[in-house]
Amino acid sequence: MALQLGALRDALIDAGASPAKAERAAEEIAGYEREFANVRSDIILMTRMLGVVVAFQVAIFTKLFMH
């Protein structure tokens, strides 16, 4: 059994969905949530890498023009 969001499953069942369909939908949404977390961590990493590159460029230009 895959990871699923219990509150979502219960809400779908209360809204009238069959338990099997509610379970599949909750598992699918949980999969998207994990994928979103992976994308978010990649964006954070790329932002930090960009910050390092910009810092090096500022240091190089400062040294170049202040010399």
C-alpha positions as CSV (number, residue, x, y, z in Angstrom):
1,M,0.0,0.0,0.0
2,A,1.5,3.3,-1.1
3,L,1.6,6.5,1.0
4,Q,-1.7,8.3,1.0
5,L,-3.4,11.3,2.6
6,G,-5.9,9.9,5.1
7,A,-7.8,13.1,5.6
8,L,-8.3,13.5,1.8
9,R,-9.4,9.9,1.5
10,D,-12.0,10.4,4.3
11,A,-13.2,13.6,2.8
12,L,-13.7,12.0,-0.6
13,I,-15.6,9.1,0.9
14,D,-17.8,11.6,2.9
15,A,-18.4,13.5,-0.4
16,G,-19.8,10.3,-2.0
17,A,-16.8,8.7,-3.7
18,S,-16.4,4.9,-3.4
19,P,-13.7,3.8,-1.0
20,A,-11.6,2.3,-3.8
21,K,-11.7,5.5,-5.9
22,A,-11.0,7.6,-2.8
23,E,-8.0,5.5,-1.9
24,R,-6.5,5.7,-5.4
25,A,-7.0,9.5,-5.6
26,A,-5.4,9.9,-2.2
27,E,-2.4,7.8,-3.3
28,E,-2.1,9.8,-6.5
29,I,-2.2,13.1,-4.7
30,A,0.4,11.9,-2.2
31,G,2.7,11.0,-5.1
32,Y,2.4,14.5,-6.5
33,E,3.2,15.9,-3.1
34,R,6.4,13.9,-2.9
35,E,7.3,15.0,-6.4
36,F,6.7,18.7,-5.5
37,A,9.0,18.3,-2.5
38,N,11.7,17.0,-4.8
39,V,11.3,19.9,-7.2
40,R,11.3,22.4,-4.4
41,S,14.6,21.1,-3.0
42,D,16.1,21.3,-6.5
43,I,15.0,24.9,-6.8
44,I,16.6,25.7,-3.5
45,L,19.9,24.1,-4.5
46,M,19.9,26.0,-7.9
47,T,19.2,29.3,-6.1
48,R,22.2,28.7,-3.8
49,M,24.4,27.8,-6.7
50,L,23.3,31.0,-8.5
51,G,24.1,33.0,-5.4
52,V,27.7,31.6,-5.3
53,V,28.2,32.4,-9.0
54,V,26.9,36.0,-8.6
55,A,29.2,36.5,-5.5
56,F,32.2,35.3,-7.5
57,Q,31.3,37.6,-10.4
58,V,30.9,40.6,-8.1
59,A,34.3,39.8,-6.5
60,I,36.0,39.5,-9.9
61,F,34.5,42.7,-11.3
62,T,35.3,44.5,-8.1
63,K,38.9,43.4,-8.2
64,L,39.1,44.2,-11.9
65,F,37.9,47.7,-11.7
66,M,39.4,48.7,-8.3
67,H,42.9,47.5,-9.2
